[in-house]
Amino acid sequence: MLEYGNIKLRAPEPEDLDVFYEWENDTALWPVGCTLIPYSRYELKQYISSSKDLYETKQLRLVIEKKPEMKAIGTVDLYDFDPYHRRAAVGIMIDESQQKKGLAGEALSLFCNYVFSFLKIHQLYAYIPVDNEPSRRLFARCGFHEKCTLSDWQMTHEGYKDVLLVSLISGF
């Protein structure tokens, strides 16, 4: 269920500490997330070893591995999980060295299939900066539909930017 084509999704392992440290502390990624401060190795080690109960934490992070190397190339996140309405936000990050190879689409499709069929989530949604064309194309290829534009939603170094809300409703 968590493996298809060139991609395998798995839980974070202690061996991921170095790559998580690199990704989480990459300030170029901070504007599209909610991070404003660096993470220590200690904090990330605690996160990796902490409870992963979706109903307790309201989030789930899976590592994206590229086969056959079985190398961690990114993460896919489920967050703001609402168990009553069975919806959650989704975010994906692929290491810059692995971008533009179709791997994000494979990973996002596999993840959507997993959360819809196994976790029984009804709807996934994502926030995409309007000027992030690669993410817009990725989510559209995976069946997400643009729902609305959220004005001045995201603060950046250049000022506030509009963000698109996209969603996908389960076909299961």
PyMOL commands that place a pseudoatom at each C-alpha (Angstrom):
pseudoatom trace, name=CA, resn=MET, resi=1, chain=A, elem=C, hetatm=0, pos=[0.000, 0.000, 0.000]
pseudoatom trace, name=CA, resn=LEU, resi=2, chain=A, elem=C, hetatm=0, pos=[2.893, 2.401, 0.632]
pseudoatom trace, name=CA, resn=GLU, resi=3, chain=A, elem=C, hetatm=0, pos=[5.026, 1.368, -2.313]
pseudoatom trace, name=CA, resn=TYR, resi=4, chain=A, elem=C, hetatm=0, pos=[4.513, 1.824, -6.031]
pseudoatom trace, name=CA, resn=GLY, resi=5, chain=A, elem=C, hetatm=0, pos=[6.719, 2.398, -9.059]
pseudoatom trace, name=CA, resn=ASN, resi=6, chain=A, elem=C, hetatm=0, pos=[9.837, 4.323, -8.080]
pseudoatom trace, name=CA, resn=ILE, resi=7, chain=A, elem=C, hetatm=0, pos=[8.537, 5.368, -4.648]
pseudoatom trace, name=CA, resn=LYS, resi=8, chain=A, elem=C, hetatm=0, pos=[8.177, 3.956, -1.165]
pseudoatom trace, name=CA, resn=LEU, resi=9, chain=A, elem=C, hetatm=0, pos=[6.602, 5.871, 1.737]
pseudoatom trace, name=CA, resn=ARG, resi=10, chain=A, elem=C, hetatm=0, pos=[7.667, 4.999, 5.268]
pseudoatom trace, name=CA, resn=ALA, resi=11, chain=A, elem=C, hetatm=0, pos=[7.783, 6.307, 8.815]
pseudoatom trace, name=CA, resn=PRO, resi=12, chain=A, elem=C, hetatm=0, pos=[10.785, 8.413, 9.819]
pseudoatom trace, name=CA, resn=GLU, resi=13, chain=A, elem=C, hetatm=0, pos=[13.691, 6.426, 11.265]
pseudoatom trace, name=CA, resn=PRO, resi=14, chain=A, elem=C, hetatm=0, pos=[16.623, 7.489, 13.487]
pseudoatom trace, name=CA, resn=GLU, resi=15, chain=A, elem=C, hetatm=0, pos=[18.841, 7.204, 10.403]
pseudoatom trace, name=CA, resn=ASP, resi=16, chain=A, elem=C, hetatm=0, pos=[16.912, 10.140, 8.874]
pseudoatom trace, name=CA, resn=LEU, resi=17, chain=A, elem=C, hetatm=0, pos=[18.207, 12.584, 11.492]
pseudoatom trace, name=CA, resn=ASP, resi=18, chain=A, elem=C, hetatm=0, pos=[20.930, 14.123, 9.294]
pseudoatom trace, name=CA, resn=VAL, resi=19, chain=A, elem=C, hetatm=0, pos=[18.699, 14.639, 6.261]
pseudoatom trace, name=CA, resn=PHE, resi=20, chain=A, elem=C, hetatm=0, pos=[15.856, 16.009, 8.430]
pseudoatom trace, name=CA, resn=TYR, resi=21, chain=A, elem=C, hetatm=0, pos=[18.345, 18.410, 10.025]
pseudoatom trace, name=CA, resn=GLU, resi=22, chain=A, elem=C, hetatm=0, pos=[19.378, 19.603, 6.555]
pseudoatom trace, name=CA, resn=TRP, resi=23, chain=A, elem=C, hetatm=0, pos=[15.812, 19.977, 5.253]
pseudoatom trace, name=CA, resn=GLU, resi=24, chain=A, elem=C, hetatm=0, pos=[14.265, 21.557, 8.352]
pseudoatom trace, name=CA, resn=ASN, resi=25, chain=A, elem=C, hetatm=0, pos=[17.064, 24.117, 8.599]
pseudoatom trace, name=CA, resn=ASP, resi=26, chain=A, elem=C, hetatm=0, pos=[17.040, 25.099, 4.922]
pseudoatom trace, name=CA, resn=THR, resi=27, chain=A, elem=C, hetatm=0, pos=[15.873, 28.715, 5.191]
pseudoatom trace, name=CA, resn=ALA, resi=28, chain=A, elem=C, hetatm=0, pos=[14.861, 28.696, 1.514]
pseudoatom trace, name=CA, resn=LEU, resi=29, chain=A, elem=C, hetatm=0, pos=[12.026, 26.298, 2.462]
pseudoatom trace, name=CA, resn=TRP, resi=30, chain=A, elem=C, hetatm=0, pos=[10.781, 28.276, 5.461]
pseudoatom trace, name=CA, resn=PRO, resi=31, chain=A, elem=C, hetatm=0, pos=[8.517, 30.694, 3.565]
pseudoatom trace, name=CA, resn=VAL, resi=32, chain=A, elem=C, hetatm=0, pos=[6.318, 27.873, 2.226]
pseudoatom trace, name=CA, resn=GLY, resi=33, chain=A, elem=C, hetatm=0, pos=[6.025, 26.226, 5.627]
pseudoatom trace, name=CA, resn=CYS, resi=34, chain=A, elem=C, hetatm=0, pos=[5.408, 27.518, 9.092]
pseudoatom trace, name=CA, resn=THR, resi=35, chain=A, elem=C, hetatm=0, pos=[8.987, 27.462, 10.339]
pseudoatom trace, name=CA, resn=LEU, resi=36, chain=A, elem=C, hetatm=0, pos=[10.708, 30.638, 11.429]
pseudoatom trace, name=CA, resn=ILE, resi=37, chain=A, elem=C, hetatm=0, pos=[13.469, 29.200, 13.619]
pseudoatom trace, name=CA, resn=PRO, resi=38, chain=A, elem=C, hetatm=0, pos=[16.060, 26.461, 13.171]
pseudoatom trace, name=CA, resn=TYR, resi=39, chain=A, elem=C, hetatm=0, pos=[15.624, 23.020, 14.701]
pseudoatom trace, name=CA, resn=SER, resi=40, chain=A, elem=C, hetatm=0, pos=[18.341, 21.360, 16.771]
pseudoatom trace, name=CA, resn=ARG, resi=41, chain=A, elem=C, hetatm=0, pos=[19.397, 17.763, 16.242]
pseudoatom trace, name=CA, resn=TYR, resi=42, chain=A, elem=C, hetatm=0, pos=[18.037, 17.067, 19.719]
pseudoatom trace, name=CA, resn=GLU, resi=43, chain=A, elem=C, hetatm=0, pos=[14.575, 18.403, 18.815]
pseudoatom trace, name=CA, resn=LEU, resi=44, chain=A, elem=C, hetatm=0, pos=[14.499, 16.420, 15.582]
pseudoatom trace, name=CA, resn=LYS, resi=45, chain=A, elem=C, hetatm=0, pos=[15.667, 13.260, 17.357]
pseudoatom trace, name=CA, resn=GLN, resi=46, chain=A, elem=C, hetatm=0, pos=[12.812, 13.713, 19.849]
pseudoatom trace, name=CA, resn=TYR, resi=47, chain=A, elem=C, hetatm=0, pos=[10.342, 14.226, 16.993]
pseudoatom trace, name=CA, resn=ILE, resi=48, chain=A, elem=C, hetatm=0, pos=[11.476, 11.103, 15.151]
pseudoatom trace, name=CA, resn=SER, resi=49, chain=A, elem=C, hetatm=0, pos=[11.161, 8.977, 18.300]
pseudoatom trace, name=CA, resn=SER, resi=50, chain=A, elem=C, hetatm=0, pos=[7.860, 10.484, 19.492]
pseudoatom trace, name=CA, resn=SER, resi=51, chain=A, elem=C, hetatm=0, pos=[4.380, 9.008, 19.259]
pseudoatom trace, name=CA, resn=LYS, resi=52, chain=A, elem=C, hetatm=0, pos=[2.924, 8.992, 15.765]
pseudoatom trace, name=CA, resn=ASP, resi=53, chain=A, elem=C, hetatm=0, pos=[-0.751, 8.533, 16.661]
pseudoatom trace, name=CA, resn=LEU, resi=54, chain=A, elem=C, hetatm=0, pos=[-2.642, 10.507, 14.026]
pseudoatom trace, name=CA, resn=TYR, resi=55, chain=A, elem=C, hetatm=0, pos=[-5.628, 11.031, 16.322]
pseudoatom trace, name=CA, resn=GLU, resi=56, chain=A, elem=C, hetatm=0, pos=[-3.389, 12.407, 19.073]
pseudoatom trace, name=CA, resn=THR, resi=57, chain=A, elem=C, hetatm=0, pos=[-0.990, 14.584, 17.062]
pseudoatom trace, name=CA, resn=LYS, resi=58, chain=A, elem=C, hetatm=0, pos=[-3.399, 15.447, 14.185]
pseudoatom trace, name=CA, resn=GLN, resi=59, chain=A, elem=C, hetatm=0, pos=[-0.483, 15.020, 11.810]
pseudoatom trace, name=CA, resn=LEU, resi=60, chain=A, elem=C, hetatm=0, pos=[1.506, 12.379, 9.979]
pseudoatom trace, name=CA, resn=ARG, resi=61, chain=A, elem=C, hetatm=0, pos=[4.857, 12.685, 8.252]
pseudoatom trace, name=CA, resn=LEU, resi=62, chain=A, elem=C, hetatm=0, pos=[6.130, 10.013, 5.922]
pseudoatom trace, name=CA, resn=VAL, resi=63, chain=A, elem=C, hetatm=0, pos=[9.548, 9.843, 4.310]
pseudoatom trace, name=CA, resn=ILE, resi=64, chain=A, elem=C, hetatm=0, pos=[9.639, 9.499, 0.524]
pseudoatom trace, name=CA, resn=GLU, resi=65, chain=A, elem=C, hetatm=0, pos=[12.226, 6.979, -0.597]
pseudoatom trace, name=CA, resn=LYS, resi=66, chain=A, elem=C, hetatm=0, pos=[13.415, 6.497, -4.149]
pseudoatom trace, name=CA, resn=LYS, resi=67, chain=A, elem=C, hetatm=0, pos=[13.773, 2.909, -5.305]
pseudoatom trace, name=CA, resn=PRO, resi=68, chain=A, elem=C, hetatm=0, pos=[15.914, 0.935, -5.868]
pseudoatom trace, name=CA, resn=GLU, resi=69, chain=A, elem=C, hetatm=0, pos=[18.452, 3.034, -3.913]
pseudoatom trace, name=CA, resn=MET, resi=70, chain=A, elem=C, hetatm=0, pos=[16.053, 3.315, -0.951]
pseudoatom trace, name=CA, resn=LYS, resi=71, chain=A, elem=C, hetatm=0, pos=[17.366, 6.841, -0.413]
pseudoatom trace, name=CA, resn=ALA, resi=72, chain=A, elem=C, hetatm=0, pos=[15.275, 9.447, 1.426]
pseudoatom trace, name=CA, resn=ILE, resi=73, chain=A, elem=C, hetatm=0, pos=[14.437, 12.156, -1.107]
pseudoatom trace, name=CA, resn=GLY, resi=74, chain=A, elem=C, hetatm=0, pos=[11.672, 14.071, 0.652]
pseudoatom trace, name=CA, resn=THR, resi=75, chain=A, elem=C, hetatm=0, pos=[8.664, 14.048, 2.924]
pseudoatom trace, name=CA, resn=VAL, resi=76, chain=A, elem=C, hetatm=0, pos=[4.919, 14.143, 2.578]
pseudoatom trace, name=CA, resn=ASP, resi=77, chain=A, elem=C, hetatm=0, pos=[2.898, 15.557, 5.455]
pseudoatom trace, name=CA, resn=LEU, resi=78, chain=A, elem=C, hetatm=0, pos=[-0.688, 15.261, 6.584]
pseudoatom trace, name=CA, resn=TYR, resi=79, chain=A, elem=C, hetatm=0, pos=[-1.532, 18.027, 9.064]
pseudoatom trace, name=CA, resn=ASP, resi=80, chain=A, elem=C, hetatm=0, pos=[-4.482, 19.868, 10.588]
pseudoatom trace, name=CA, resn=PHE, resi=81, chain=A, elem=C, hetatm=0, pos=[-6.304, 16.529, 10.590]
pseudoatom trace, name=CA, resn=ASP, resi=82, chain=A, elem=C, hetatm=0, pos=[-9.968, 16.906, 11.512]
pseudoatom trace, name=CA, resn=PRO, resi=83, chain=A, elem=C, hetatm=0, pos=[-11.297, 13.441, 12.444]
pseudoatom trace, name=CA, resn=TYR, resi=84, chain=A, elem=C, hetatm=0, pos=[-14.930, 14.536, 12.593]
pseudoatom trace, name=CA, resn=HIS, resi=85, chain=A, elem=C, hetatm=0, pos=[-15.046, 15.995, 9.094]
pseudoatom trace, name=CA, resn=ARG, resi=86, chain=A, elem=C, hetatm=0, pos=[-12.405, 13.516, 7.876]
pseudoatom trace, name=CA, resn=ARG, resi=87, chain=A, elem=C, hetatm=0, pos=[-10.260, 16.129, 6.156]
pseudoatom trace, name=CA, resn=ALA, resi=88, chain=A, elem=C, hetatm=0, pos=[-6.645, 17.223, 6.390]
pseudoatom trace, name=CA, resn=ALA, resi=89, chain=A, elem=C, hetatm=0, pos=[-4.063, 19.428, 4.759]
pseudoatom trace, name=CA, resn=VAL, resi=90, chain=A, elem=C, hetatm=0, pos=[-1.243, 17.905, 2.738]
pseudoatom trace, name=CA, resn=GLY, resi=91, chain=A, elem=C, hetatm=0, pos=[2.229, 19.181, 1.995]
pseudoatom trace, name=CA, resn=ILE, resi=92, chain=A, elem=C, hetatm=0, pos=[5.100, 17.667, 0.074]
pseudoatom trace, name=CA, resn=MET, resi=93, chain=A, elem=C, hetatm=0, pos=[8.804, 18.447, -0.117]
pseudoatom trace, name=CA, resn=ILE, resi=94, chain=A, elem=C, hetatm=0, pos=[11.255, 16.858, -2.538]
pseudoatom trace, name=CA, resn=ASP, resi=95, chain=A, elem=C, hetatm=0, pos=[14.992, 17.451, -2.169]
pseudoatom trace, name=CA, resn=GLU, resi=96, chain=A, elem=C, hetatm=0, pos=[16.155, 19.915, -4.819]
pseudoatom trace, name=CA, resn=SER, resi=97, chain=A, elem=C, hetatm=0, pos=[18.522, 17.293, -6.288]
pseudoatom trace, name=CA, resn=GLN, resi=98, chain=A, elem=C, hetatm=0, pos=[15.537, 15.016, -7.025]
pseudoatom trace, name=CA, resn=GLN, resi=99, chain=A, elem=C, hetatm=0, pos=[13.103, 17.570, -8.439]
pseudoatom trace, name=CA, resn=LYS, resi=100, chain=A, elem=C, hetatm=0, pos=[11.821, 17.555, -12.038]
pseudoatom trace, name=CA, resn=LYS, resi=101, chain=A, elem=C, hetatm=0, pos=[11.947, 13.753, -12.293]
pseudoatom trace, name=CA, resn=GLY, resi=102, chain=A, elem=C, hetatm=0, pos=[8.246, 12.983, -11.720]
pseudoatom trace, name=CA, resn=LEU, resi=103, chain=A, elem=C, hetatm=0, pos=[8.912, 11.643, -8.235]
pseudoatom trace, name=CA, resn=ALA, resi=104, chain=A, elem=C, hetatm=0, pos=[6.739, 14.197, -6.430]
pseudoatom trace, name=CA, resn=GLY, resi=105, chain=A, elem=C, hetatm=0, pos=[3.743, 13.179, -8.540]
pseudoatom trace, name=CA, resn=GLU, resi=106, chain=A, elem=C, hetatm=0, pos=[4.323, 9.500, -7.817]
pseudoatom trace, name=CA, resn=ALA, resi=107, chain=A, elem=C, hetatm=0, pos=[4.703, 10.191, -4.099]
pseudoatom trace, name=CA, resn=LEU, resi=108, chain=A, elem=C, hetatm=0, pos=[1.656, 12.464, -3.858]
pseudoatom trace, name=CA, resn=SER, resi=109, chain=A, elem=C, hetatm=0, pos=[-0.532, 10.014, -5.794]
pseudoatom trace, name=CA, resn=LEU, resi=110, chain=A, elem=C, hetatm=0, pos=[0.600, 7.124, -3.603]
pseudoatom trace, name=CA, resn=PHE, resi=111, chain=A, elem=C, hetatm=0, pos=[-0.014, 9.182, -0.460]
pseudoatom trace, name=CA, resn=CYS, resi=112, chain=A, elem=C, hetatm=0, pos=[-3.502, 10.230, -1.576]
pseudoatom trace, name=CA, resn=ASN, resi=113, chain=A, elem=C, hetatm=0, pos=[-4.405, 6.618, -2.322]
pseudoatom trace, name=CA, resn=TYR, resi=114, chain=A, elem=C, hetatm=0, pos=[-3.187, 5.602, 1.142]
pseudoatom trace, name=CA, resn=VAL, resi=115, chain=A, elem=C, hetatm=0, pos=[-5.047, 8.306, 3.096]
pseudoatom trace, name=CA, resn=PHE, resi=116, chain=A, elem=C, hetatm=0, pos=[-8.272, 7.842, 1.139]
pseudoatom trace, name=CA, resn=SER, resi=117, chain=A, elem=C, hetatm=0, pos=[-8.376, 4.044, 1.102]
pseudoatom trace, name=CA, resn=PHE, resi=118, chain=A, elem=C, hetatm=0, pos=[-6.718, 3.139, 4.407]
pseudoatom trace, name=CA, resn=LEU, resi=119, chain=A, elem=C, hetatm=0, pos=[-7.208, 6.147, 6.687]
pseudoatom trace, name=CA, resn=LYS, resi=120, chain=A, elem=C, hetatm=0, pos=[-10.683, 6.836, 5.198]
pseudoatom trace, name=CA, resn=ILE, resi=121, chain=A, elem=C, hetatm=0, pos=[-10.062, 10.564, 4.910]
pseudoatom trace, name=CA, resn=HIS, resi=122, chain=A, elem=C, hetatm=0, pos=[-12.743, 12.229, 2.792]
pseudoatom trace, name=CA, resn=GLN, resi=123, chain=A, elem=C, hetatm=0, pos=[-10.920, 15.363, 1.641]
pseudoatom trace, name=CA, resn=LEU, resi=124, chain=A, elem=C, hetatm=0, pos=[-7.354, 16.611, 1.298]
pseudoatom trace, name=CA, resn=TYR, resi=125, chain=A, elem=C, hetatm=0, pos=[-6.462, 20.234, 0.743]
pseudoatom trace, name=CA, resn=ALA, resi=126, chain=A, elem=C, hetatm=0, pos=[-3.302, 22.257, 0.224]
pseudoatom trace, name=CA, resn=TYR, resi=127, chain=A, elem=C, hetatm=0, pos=[-2.228, 25.870, 0.224]
pseudoatom trace, name=CA, resn=ILE, resi=128, chain=A, elem=C, hetatm=0, pos=[-0.076, 26.856, -2.765]
pseudoatom trace, name=CA, resn=PRO, resi=129, chain=A, elem=C, hetatm=0, pos=[1.465, 30.291, -3.362]
pseudoatom trace, name=CA, resn=VAL, resi=130, chain=A, elem=C, hetatm=0, pos=[-0.064, 31.593, -6.604]
pseudoatom trace, name=CA, resn=ASP, resi=131, chain=A, elem=C, hetatm=0, pos=[3.387, 32.061, -8.146]
pseudoatom trace, name=CA, resn=ASN, resi=132, chain=A, elem=C, hetatm=0, pos=[4.499, 28.479, -7.402]
pseudoatom trace, name=CA, resn=GLU, resi=133, chain=A, elem=C, hetatm=0, pos=[3.779, 27.030, -10.846]
pseudoatom trace, name=CA, resn=PRO, resi=134, chain=A, elem=C, hetatm=0, pos=[5.524, 23.670, -10.246]
pseudoatom trace, name=CA, resn=SER, resi=135, chain=A, elem=C, hetatm=0, pos=[3.326, 22.984, -7.184]
pseudoatom trace, name=CA, resn=ARG, resi=136, chain=A, elem=C, hetatm=0, pos=[0.197, 24.116, -9.007]
pseudoatom trace, name=CA, resn=ARG, resi=137, chain=A, elem=C, hetatm=0, pos=[0.958, 21.685, -11.857]
pseudoatom trace, name=CA, resn=LEU, resi=138, chain=A, elem=C, hetatm=0, pos=[1.826, 18.871, -9.428]
pseudoatom trace, name=CA, resn=PHE, resi=139, chain=A, elem=C, hetatm=0, pos=[-1.418, 19.112, -7.471]
pseudoatom trace, name=CA, resn=ALA, resi=140, chain=A, elem=C, hetatm=0, pos=[-3.484, 19.534, -10.659]
pseudoatom trace, name=CA, resn=ARG, resi=141, chain=A, elem=C, hetatm=0, pos=[-1.894, 16.385, -12.157]
pseudoatom trace, name=CA, resn=CYS, resi=142, chain=A, elem=C, hetatm=0, pos=[-2.873, 14.517, -8.992]
pseudoatom trace, name=CA, resn=GLY, resi=143, chain=A, elem=C, hetatm=0, pos=[-6.516, 15.571, -9.335]
pseudoatom trace, name=CA, resn=PHE, resi=144, chain=A, elem=C, hetatm=0, pos=[-6.662, 18.556, -6.970]
pseudoatom trace, name=CA, resn=HIS, resi=145, chain=A, elem=C, hetatm=0, pos=[-8.931, 21.424, -7.995]
pseudoatom trace, name=CA, resn=GLU, resi=146, chain=A, elem=C, hetatm=0, pos=[-8.374, 25.101, -7.292]
pseudoatom trace, name=CA, resn=LYS, resi=147, chain=A, elem=C, hetatm=0, pos=[-11.136, 26.333, -4.967]
pseudoatom trace, name=CA, resn=CYS, resi=148, chain=A, elem=C, hetatm=0, pos=[-10.284, 29.909, -4.087]
pseudoatom trace, name=CA, resn=THR, resi=149, chain=A, elem=C, hetatm=0, pos=[-7.560, 32.492, -3.721]
pseudoatom trace, name=CA, resn=LEU, resi=150, chain=A, elem=C, hetatm=0, pos=[-6.674, 33.627, -0.224]
pseudoatom trace, name=CA, resn=SER, resi=151, chain=A, elem=C, hetatm=0, pos=[-5.506, 37.240, -0.490]
pseudoatom trace, name=CA, resn=ASP, resi=152, chain=A, elem=C, hetatm=0, pos=[-2.366, 38.351, 1.344]
pseudoatom trace, name=CA, resn=TRP, resi=153, chain=A, elem=C, hetatm=0, pos=[-2.248, 34.933, 3.029]
pseudoatom trace, name=CA, resn=GLN, resi=154, chain=A, elem=C, hetatm=0, pos=[1.488, 34.366, 3.228]
pseudoatom trace, name=CA, resn=MET, resi=155, chain=A, elem=C, hetatm=0, pos=[4.148, 36.747, 4.493]
pseudoatom trace, name=CA, resn=THR, resi=156, chain=A, elem=C, hetatm=0, pos=[7.371, 36.678, 2.465]
pseudoatom trace, name=CA, resn=HIS, resi=157, chain=A, elem=C, hetatm=0, pos=[10.507, 38.810, 2.228]
pseudoatom trace, name=CA, resn=GLU, resi=158, chain=A, elem=C, hetatm=0, pos=[8.841, 40.627, -0.682]
pseudoatom trace, name=CA, resn=GLY, resi=159, chain=A, elem=C, hetatm=0, pos=[5.628, 41.287, 1.278]
pseudoatom trace, name=CA, resn=TYR, resi=160, chain=A, elem=C, hetatm=0, pos=[2.355, 39.393, 1.433]
pseudoatom trace, name=CA, resn=LYS, resi=161, chain=A, elem=C, hetatm=0, pos=[1.443, 36.896, -1.295]
pseudoatom trace, name=CA, resn=ASP, resi=162, chain=A, elem=C, hetatm=0, pos=[-1.810, 35.345, -2.373]
pseudoatom trace, name=CA, resn=VAL, resi=163, chain=A, elem=C, hetatm=0, pos=[-2.261, 31.609, -1.881]
pseudoatom trace, name=CA, resn=LEU, resi=164, chain=A, elem=C, hetatm=0, pos=[-4.496, 29.147, -3.702]
pseudoatom trace, name=CA, resn=LEU, resi=165, chain=A, elem=C, hetatm=0, pos=[-6.573, 26.659, -1.771]
pseudoatom trace, name=CA, resn=VAL, resi=166, chain=A, elem=C, hetatm=0, pos=[-6.771, 23.382, -3.702]
pseudoatom trace, name=CA, resn=SER, resi=167, chain=A, elem=C, hetatm=0, pos=[-8.642, 20.246, -2.682]
pseudoatom trace, name=CA, resn=LEU, resi=168, chain=A, elem=C, hetatm=0, pos=[-9.284, 16.665, -3.635]
pseudoatom trace, name=CA, resn=ILE, resi=169, chain=A, elem=C, hetatm=0, pos=[-12.290, 14.663, -2.480]
pseudoatom trace, name=CA, resn=SER, resi=170, chain=A, elem=C, hetatm=0, pos=[-11.978, 10.916, -2.081]
pseudoatom trace, name=CA, resn=GLY, resi=171, chain=A, elem=C, hetatm=0, pos=[-13.377, 8.724, -4.798]
pseudoatom trace, name=CA, resn=PHE, resi=172, chain=A, elem=C, hetatm=0, pos=[-13.539, 5.740, -2.427]
for i in range(1, 172): cmd.bond("trace and resi %d" % i, "trace and resi %d" % (i + 1))
show_as sticks, trace
zoom trace
